[in-house]
Amino acid sequence: MANTPTQADLWNGPAGHAWVTAQRILDEMFIGFATHLAQTVPLNANWRVLDVGCGTGDTTLTLARRLGPGGHATGIDLSAPMIEVARQRAADAGLPVDFIATDAGQPPLPPGSIDHVVSRFGVMFFDNPVQAFTRLRDTTRQGGTLHAVVWRSAADNPFMTTAERAAAPLLPLPPRVPDGPGQFAFADADKVRGILESAGWSEVAITPLDVPCEIARTDLRTYISLLGPVGTALRSKTLDAAERERILDTLEAAFAPFILSDRVRFTAACWVLQGINLHA
């Protein structure tokens, strides 16, 4: 039996390259989260901010534009392909942002060097979340803060599983690993509170956040074909062009409840995770 790919394998392989290809679509879909996380930083603050699981850098760059002249933003992600894109975007924008391709749970930054840690859908993929959040806490100064957004349950997010449900009779989908790293790994708020408190974060708060999201109707097929378990299955199964198009027609039709005119709209049901580092 083939070995299960590691997170590094996934994000430096097909999954990472798929996110690069879909960058424009995902930036549009998740613009509300970039705005939300940017607003956790006071305008013109001279803060040192770390964006965990930064992907292709949209949230990091949004944060950087909000910081004062003494502030600095750093994005960290396991995916070298996505970090390469993020660096180019920062250069094109003329923003002094650092992007580091490494395990976000093992930040190569000095202890106490960060004021504020943020994440948009990055922390659910830690292999050892208690260890990772401990390292992130160590990286923040005393009084430094955490503000991360994660998905609630699959049941709360039907849009996110529509393609998977429609594809189940048609494609050999990779199984979701219960309690393993993944999109819905932090759905249980009590479990997540335990992780953060075990990692030494204080004043932990976990609150719901519902964010309207949308993309162009013309981008839906590309989104379906690239991302998630369905994208993985389509890449791994040999299909002729006609069969692939028939499958995509079926999957696209399943999104009818979310289509309004030329837009695809849904609500992302999330948790906001907050904490403060009170350790000296």
N, C-alpha and C positions, 0 to 999 in steps of 0.2 A: 504494500500500500504506500502511496506517495506521502512524503512528509507534509504536514500542514505548514504553509508558508508563514514566516515570521512577519511581524509588522514592518520590519526593514525591507523584507522581500517585496511585500505588497506596495509600499509607498515609494520604493525606488524602482519598481517595475511597472506593470500595466496600470495599477490604480493611480499611481502618481502621475503617469503620463496622461491618463484620462482626465484628471483634474486640470492639468495644464491645457489640454485641448478645450476643456469646457470652462476655462477661466472667466471669459466674458459673461457667460450665462450664469455662472455661480455668483459672480460679483453682483450682478443685477438681482438675482434671487435673494441674496443675503445682505443687501445694502442696509436694511433696517438694523441688522446686528452690528455692522460697522459703526453706524450712528450711535446706537445704544452704548457700545463699549467706549467710543470716543468721549461720550458725555460723562464717563466716570472719572475723567481727568479734567481738572479746572482749566479753563482757557488760559493759555500762556504760562501754565505751570512749568517750573524747571524740574520736572520729575524725570527719573530714569524708569522707563516702562519696558516690561518684557511681555511679548506676545507669544504665548505657548501654542504650538501647532499652527503656525502662522500661514501655512500653505503658500499661495502665490503672492501674499503680502498686502492684500487690500486693506485689512483692518489695521495692520502695522503702519501703513502709509497714511491712513486716515488719522490715526493717533499722532503721528509725527507732525502733521499739519496743525495740530491743536496745541502742541507744546511750545513753551517759550524758548528763547535763545540758549538758555542753560539746560534745557531738557534734552533727552535722548531716547529714541525708541530702538529696541532690538527685537527682531523676530527669530524664532527658532523652530525648526521642523525637521523631522526625520527624513523627509523626501528631498533628495538632492535635485531632481528635476524641477520641483516647485520652487526651491530656494533660488535656483538659477534664474527663473523667471522673475522672482521677487527682486533680486538684485538688479536686474535690467530695468525693471519698473522704477525702482528708486533712483537709478542713474538718469533715466529719462525725465523723471520729475525733479531732479536736482535736490533730492532730499538726503540728508546725512543719516541714513538708517543702516544699522548692521543687520545682516541676515546670516544665520549660522545653521549649517546642515549637520544636525546631530540629534541624538535622542533628547527630546524636550524634557524628559524626566530626569536628565542628567546634565543640567545646564553648566557649561564650562565658564562660569562667571564667578567672581570672588564673592565670598560670604558678605551679606549685608550691602551688596552693591545696587540693589533694585528697590525702588519706592513702591511700585505697583505692578502686579502681575495680572494680565488679562488672558482670556482664551475664548475663541469662538469655535466650539465643537472640536477642540483638540485634545482635551484631557481624558476622554472616554477610552482612549486607545492605549493607555499605560498598561504594560504587562504586570507591574507591581505598583498599584496606585498609592498605597501608603508610603512606600519608599520615594516615589516620584514627588508627591506633595510635600514630603519632609524636605527633600532637596530644594524644592521651590521655596519653601519657607526659609530655609537656611540662606537662600540667595537674597531674600528681602532684608531690609534694615529693620531694627526694632520699630514697631509702629507701621511697618509696611503692610500693604493690603492686597487682597486677592479678589478678583471679580471675573468669574468664568460662566459661560453659558453652555449648557448641555441639553440634549434632547430628553424629554420625558418618555413615556412608553410608546411602543409601536401602535398600541390601540389609540393613543391620543394623537397620533400623527398618521392618519390613513393615507395621505398623499405620498408619504415616504415609502410605503409598502405596496402601493397600487400595482406597480410594474411587477414586483416580486410575486404577488398573489395571482396576477393574470398569467404570468409566465410559468407558474408551477407545473401545469400539465404539458408544457411545451418544451421546457429546457431543463437540463440537469443543474439545478441551482446549488451553489456551495452552501452548506448548512451554516446557520448562525450558531455560535457556540454559547450555550447558557453560561452566564456569569463570566464570560471571557471578554477581552477587549472588543469594542465595537460600538456602533452608533447608539444603541440603546442601553449600554452598560451601566449608565448612571440614572436609570429610570426610577429606581427605588430611593426616595429622598432619605429615609432612615439609614439605609446602607451608606449613602454618600456622606451623611453627617458623621457617621462612625469613622469613615476613612479620613475625613478632614481633621476630626478631633484627635484621632490616633497619630496623625502627622504633626500635631502640635499647633494647629491653627486655633485661635481663640475667637470668641464672639461669632461663631459660625451661624450663618443665616442661609436658608434655602427657600426661595420664593418662586412662585410660578411667573412665567413671562410668556405671553402670546404675541407673536409678531406676524403681521400680514406680509406675505411674500408673493411675488409674481414674476413670470417671465413671458416673453412673446410666444404666442401660439406656434409660430414657425420654428421655435427653438426646442419644442417639446420632444420631437423625435430624436434629435441629437442628444438631449439630456437622457432619455430612456436608454439609448444605445451605448452610452459611455459609462454610466455611473452605477454603483451599488452591485448587488449580487447578479442582477440581470446583465449589466455591462460585462462583469467577469465571465458569466456563462456564454454570452455571445462571442467573446474573444476566444474562449477555450473550445468551442464546438465548431466543427467544420460545417458550414452551411453554404449552399449555393445562393446566388443573389436573389432568386425568386423566393426561396424558402425564408431567407432572412427578412425580406420585405413583407411576406405574409405574417410572420411572427410579429414584426414591428407594427403592422396594421392592427393586429389584435391587441397588443399592449397599449397602443395609442388610443384605441377606442375605449379602453378601461378608464381613461382619465376624463371622460365626458363630464362627470359631475364637477370638475374643477375648471372647465373651460367656459369663459364668458367672452363672446365675440372673438377678438384677436389676442386675448390674454389668457394665461393660465394662472389661477389664483388659489392660494391655500393659506392656512394659518399654521405657523410653526409653534408647537406646544413645547415649551422648554422650562428648565429650571435655571435660576440664577444662583450661583454658589458664591458666597462672600465669607471672608475671614480676615483676621488681622494677626500679625506676628507680634506677640507681646514678649517674646524671648529677647534677652539682651545679647 
